[in-house]
Amino acid sequence: MQSAFRVRRAHQWIGLVIGVQALLWMISGLYMAVVPLEVIHGDHLAHLPAQPLAPAPGRLPQARLHERYPGITSIRMKNLLGRDVYEIRQGAQASLVDAGSGDRISPLERDDIVALADAAYAGEGSIRGVEWVTRAPREVGARPVPLWAVHYDEAGRTTLYFSPHTGDLVARRHELWRWFDFLWMFHIMDYEEREDVNNTLLRVASATGLVFALSGVWLLFYSIGRRRRA
């Protein structure tokens, strides 16, 4: 009888402590189950169309690129707004070079980014602002700055982030993604970086929840046994 009283009391207190977090787990889990991941990623909002590369005899040979830009570690050919360019990397630094003249054309200017955004955006809004970002907001994570941010005037408050060095669309952000990120913070209990799924707080909460469940099972069988004896 004394042990049952202690288990019941512990079960009640643990329930008070873990109940709020369990509710947050269920709410965030429901959101993740209802909203498809491709919607969260914003795949329906923007995509860069693949433009085939046709043979062009006027392209600068890659050997000339190595002479002109020492220390190249990789070269990639691509089409940028109907223009053939080389994307070269010199260590961690990336830049775009005109495939014909060999002139460096990055970092890209605002008008180039607006043209890229118009080509990529698949939503129904219009551009309400273009921002040069030198301090990365939380929603782009560890992506290197600077970035161009193109903001759209629509219900989802879509923002497309482009690299000025490569012209790549590096992130799509909208309200459903921001809600996901907010709920993900509570789901994994990482209230700073929102990335560590093995943090101590989550482990403690999970272990406490397990104790709560086991104590509830013990009390259930104890109650059944008492009723049978009675």
Salt bridges, closest charged atoms under 4 A:
ASP84 OD2 - ARG59 NH2 3.06
GLU87 OE1 - ARG76 NH2 2.78
GLU87 OE1 - LYS78 NZ 2.91
GLU87 OE2 - ARG89 NH2 3.52
ASP98 OD2 - ARG83 NE 2.83
ASP103 OD1 - ARG68 NH2 2.72
GLU131 OE1 - HIS151 NE2 2.92
GLU139 OE1 - ARG178 NE 2.73
ASP168 OD2 - ARG76 NH2 3.91
ASP168 OD1 - LYS78 NZ 3.03
GLU175 OE2 - ARG157 NH1 3.23
GLU175 OE2 - ARG178 NH1 2.93
ASP181 OD2 - ARG138 NH2 2.85
ASP181 OD2 - ARG194 NH1 2.70
